[in-house]
Amino acid sequence: MRAFLTSGYIRVPWGLLSMSRSSTSSLAACVWIPLFSLRCEEARHDGLAAYPTALLAPDTTRKLWQVSSLARHAGVKPGMTVSQAIGLCSSLRLIEPDPVHYDDCFARLLAALNEISPVIESGELGLAYVGCDGLEGIFGSPGKIVDAIRGMMERWNEFHRSIVPSFRLGFGFGKFTAWVAASRAKPGEAIIVPVGGEKAFLASQPISVLPLDDDIHRRLRQLGIRSLGALAALPEAAITAQFGAVGRRLWRLAAGRIADPVEGSIAPEPIVAALTFFTPVGERELLVHALEQLISRALKHPRRIGWRVHAVRLRAGLEGGGSWLATHLLKDPTADAGSIGAPLKTRLEQSPPTGGVERLVLEFTAFAPGTAELQLFARDAQAAARAGHQRALQSAAREIRMRVKRACLYHVIEVQPWSRLPERRYALIDYEP
């Protein structure tokens, strides 16, 4: 089945939405590109990497978001105000954020990883997990699987030259082990943790690799616990009594007791509604009115019939370059325009675009089955689903034949139902969807 990928999700034909299931994988490869958004800017601005640079925060232009290594050497840190940073480094180059561009670059990276494995899970920008269960039969040993991922990244680098050289790879049983391995790897290199060796590998790692908040990190260091091995050496009950359920999970991660699988996410191709302004718009009232029109238009889309909206995405192209992005996962899926627009209007009020908006795009990216009143056209929706399923099967069959050069799909038919021998009762014929 030909799949399209965006924002960490595999896009499938709409007709398969009701039949989609997420896949999981215990073996994981972690691909990590630190400072991904800043790398995207360095990729499209020649020579930028040679200067101390900082990316402004998407929600406010008064603070820094990501800082290059040259700027760090000058004392500049993320979260600083612009005035503080300029005072420390007068040659600092400030970059307006373009979150839509970063999201698109990450989506293309996930699409490239999807060529290696159908099970892809995205984390923050620049962090992705590749499910590796079953890949031994295609590529071979874990080392060869990692080589295949590295080769794909190098091919992807032909289009993004400043991003990929800083990637790191980790391989292990479960996402946490793979992430720790990737975080300890050097740029362009990989660390492979053999299955069964998780505890020994994790024991020497610092506690900073755990998902800690500042308070727990400080308390652990005050107790003299600086490595995962030291944490795992303590009784689980003692850590649970001190830190509660969070401490129990941290102890189990440190001891190698938890191996969270990679979970591939599947979503339909989104419903999109867009509006281009003749002149850039900066008034919030006009943007809110345009948002309401886009929501109304998207809700009337034929593919939305019978489904409630679960996730929504609003992006804006700004005058002179740059972009603005807001995403929201609705707690209760709905088809009510007011409920869909409320969180987006709040974002427009609290963190509005920093410039005039030239183009506004609304996307419904995830859905849930509709309630009874939304099933008025359920019969048409089911027919469309069956047609989409048939097209997807045909595409998958063609792709398999192209890859293996022979028919690998067969259909079981009954030829002699009266026979006691199974090989006479049934026969295999080539499957043609």
N, C-alpha and C positions, 0 to 999 in steps of 0.2 A: 504494500500500500504506500503510495507516495504521500509523504507527510510534510507539512509546513510548520515552521517553528517560530515562536515569538515569545519574548519575556519569560523564558523558562518553561514553556508549555509546547507540547507537540500538537500542531494543528491537524485535525482530521476532517474529512468531509462531513458536512452537517448531518447527513443521514445516519452516521455512526454514533452520534452523540448519545443516544439512549442505550447503546450497546457497549460503550467504552468502559474499560477497566484499567486501573493503573497497574503497572508491573513493578516488581521489586527484585532486588539483587543483593545478596549478602556480601559478595566480593565487590570492592569499590576502588575506583581510581579517582583521585582528587586532582583537579586542575585549578591552580590558583595563580592569578595575575594581580599582584599587589598594586594599589593605586591605579586601578583600571581606568577610571575616568580621566585622570591626569595623563595616562599613557595614550588614551584616545586623542587628547589634544596635541600631544607631542607627535602623534602619527600624522596629523593633518596640518601641522605648522613646522616646516623645515627649520632646523637649527634651534628649536625651542628647548630641547633637552640640554643644550650647552649653557643655559642660564638658570639662575635660581628662580623657580616659578611656584605659584600657589594658585589653587582653584578656589574661587569664592563659593560659599555655601549656597545651595539652590533656594533655600527658604529666606535667606537674608544676605545682602551684599556687604554687610558690615563685618562679617567674620569669615575666617578661612576654613576650607573644608579639607582639601588634600594639599600636601606640601612635598616638593621634590627633595631629594637627598642634599643637593647643593644648598637649598634654602634652610634645611635642618641644621647643616653645619654652621650656618650663620645665626642660629638660635631661634629661627622661626618655627612655630609649632601649630598644628591644627587647633582651631577654636580661638585663636588670637584674633583681636580686632585688626582691621586694616592699618590703623594708625600705629599700633604696637609693632606690627610686622615691618612696616616701612621704616620705623625708627631703628630697628635692628639690622635691616638689610635695605639700603637705599636703592640697590639695583634690582630689587624683587619685581618680577613681572606677574601682574595679576590677570587672571583669565576669568571671563564671564562663563558661568556654567551653561551647558547645553545638554540637559538630562535626556532629551529625546534621542539625540545622537548616540549617547552612551548606551541607552537601552537597545537601540537598533544594532549597534556593534556587538553587544552581548548576545542578542538574539541570533546574529549570524554565526557567532562562535558556537552557540548551542546547536545550531543546525549542522555545523561541521562535525561536532562531536557525535551527532546523531548518525553520521555515516559509519562510526565505529560500533556503536551500540544503540539499540532502540530504547534503552532505559537511561534517561538523563534527568537529573534533578539539579535545579539551580538554587544557589544561595544568594548572597549579596552579589552586587556587580563584580565580575571577575572571578567568582568562585562557582565551580560546577563539579558535580559528581557523575561518574560514568559507571553504570552497572556492568560488571564483568562476568557474571555467571554465564557459563556456556561459551565464552569467547575463546576458551582454550582449544575447542574443536576447530576454530577458524584461524587463530593466530599462533597458538602454541602456549608456551610457558608464560608466566606473569611478565618476565622480561620482554618477551616479544609483544605482548599486549601493550606494555608501556611504550615500546618502540613504535608500534602502530599509531598510538596517540601522539607521540612526539612527531612522527612523520606528518600526520595530519596537521598539527600545529605549525610545522614549518611550511607546509603548502599554504595554509591560511595566511602565513606571514607575508606572502607575496603581495597581499592587498593591505596588510596592516603591519608595516615594517617596524614601527616603534613600539608595538604592543607585545608581540609574542616573545622577543628575546628575554623578557623578564619573567616568563611563566615558570612555575614549579610544579612537579608531579609527585604524587604519593600513591602508594598501592598497599592495600591491606584488607583485613576482614572487618567490615563495618566502616561507616563514614568517619567516625572519630579517629580511628587509627590511620585511615588514609589522609585525613586532614592534618594530623600531627606530623605525619611523614612529609607531606607537601610543605608544611611550614618550616621544617628543618632542612629542606633541600636547598641547594644553591640554584641561582637562576639558570634555566635551561637544563637542569638535571633532575633526576628522580631518585626517590628512596623507596625500596620495595621491602615490605615487612611480610615475611613468610607466614602462612596460616599456622597458628599455634605459637608463634613467637611474639604475640601482641604484648603480653605481660612483661617480658624481658625488655622489649623495645621501649615501652611506655615508662618503665621504672626510672630511667635516667632523665626523663624530660622534665622541664620546669613546670610548676603549677600554673604558670601564665597561659599555657595552652588550653586550660579548662575554660568553659564558659562562665567566668566569675564576674561578679560585680565588685566594685572597689572595696566595699566593706568586708566581704568574705575574704578577698585576697589579702587585705591588711591583717585580718584576724588569723589567717593561716600562717602568715609570715611571723606574727608575734608569737605563735606557738612553735616556731622553729621548723615549720613544714615548708620546704622549698622545692621539693621534687614530687612527682607522682608516686614514686616508690615509697617515699616517706609517708605519704598520705595513705597508700594502700596497706602499709604495715600496721596501721592503727586498726583497732576493732571497728567494724562497720557500725555496731550499736553505739559506740562512743561518738562517732562523727554524726550519726543521725540525731543523737540527743543534743549535740551542740549546735547543729545547723539545720535540723529538720529534714523534710523531704528533699530539699535542694542538696543538702550535704550527703544524703544517701545516694543520690544520683551521681554526684561528683566522685564519691568513693568508688562506686561501681565502674565509672568511666576510667578512673585511675588504675583500678585493678584489672581492667580488661574484661569485666563481666558483661558489659553492654556492647552490642554490635548492631547499631541501628542500620537497617538496610537502606539502600538507595531506592527511592520511590519515584518512578517515572510518572509525570503528570500528563494527562490527556485533556485537551479542550477543543471545542469546535472552532472553525474559522470565525473570527469576531464579526459582529455587526457594526458597521462604521457609518457615521454621519459627520459631514464636514461642512464648514462655512468659511469662505474667503471674504475678507473685508476689502472694500475699495480703498479705504484709507485706514491706517493703523488705529486701533481702538484701545484706549487706556481707561475709560470710565467703567467702574465696576458694574454699574446698573446696566449698561449696554452688554457687558460680558455675561451677566446673569440672564438677561433676556435672551441672548443668543444661545446660552446653555439650555434654557427651557425649550427653545425651538428644536435644538438638536435631539434632546431626549424624546420629545414628542415624535419626531421623524423616525428615530431608531425604534421606538416601541411599535410603530406601525409597519415595520419591515415584515414581510411574509415569513421569514425564517424564525421570527420571534414568537409566532403563534404557538400557543401551548407550552411556552417556557417562561419562567420567571428569571429575572436578571440577578446574578449572584456577585459579579465583579464588574467594575466599571473603571474606565481609564479616560482621562481628559488631558489633551496635550495642546500646546499653543506654540506657533511659530512667531518669534518676536522680530520687530523692526530692527534691521541692521545685523541680523544673525542672532544666534542663541535660541533657547526654547524654555518652556515651562511645562512641568509634568505633574499630574496628580492621579494617584490610583487609590481605589478603595474597595475593600471586600465587605459587602453588605452582610450584617449579622443575620438578617432574615431576608432571604431572596424574595423579590417583589416585582410586580409589574406596575406599581404606582409611581407616576412621574415625580411626585413630591418627595417620596422616600428615596428615590434614586438621586435626585438633585441635591438634597439637603447636605450631605457631607461634602460634595464638590463646591457648593456655595459657601460653606464654612471655610474651606481651603482658600477660595478666592478672596474671602474677607480677611483671613488671618495672614496668608502668605500670597499676595497677588503677584502676577507677572511683573518683572522689573522694568519692562518696556512696553511699547505699543504692540498690540496683538494684530498680526496680519492674517493668521489662519487659525481656526479653532476646530479641533477634531475630537469627537466623542466615540468611544469604543465600548461595546458590551463584550467582555472577554470570557465570562463564565456564566453558566446557566444551571437552573434546577427545574425539575418537572413542574408543570403548572398546576394550579388548583382547579376545581371543577368548573368554575366560571371561565377559565382560560382554555378549556378543552372543546370549545364550540366547533373548531375545525380540526379536531384530533384525527379524523379519518384521513383528511388531506395530509396532515403532518406524518402519519404513519406510512402513507403511500410514498411520500417524499423520502422518508427514512429508508424504505425498502429499495427504492431506486438508487439512492446514494450508496447503500450497502453493496448492491450489485455492481455499480461502477468501481467501487473500491476493490472488490474481489477481482474484477477483470484487470485492473491496473496491477494488483499484486501478482497475479498469475503471469502477466506479461513480463514483469520485472524479474521474477524467478527464472523464467525461461531464458531471458537475456543473460542472466548472471551465470547459470550453471550449464547453459547450452543444451538442455534436455528437459523433458517434461518430468516434474517431480510431484505433481498433484494428481491424485487419482480419486475416482468415485466408486464406491462399493455398490454393486447391483446384485439382485437376487436372480439367479438363472435356473436353478433346480431346487426349489424349496422342499421337495420331497426327499432329497438325498440326505443320508446320514453323515456324509463326509463334508466338512465345512468347505474344503477347497473346491468341491463340485457345486455346493449350494450357492456360493457367491463368486463373483468375478470382479476384477479391477479394470476400469477403463479410464482413459485420460480425462481429467476434470477440465471442463471448459465452462467457466462461469457465464 
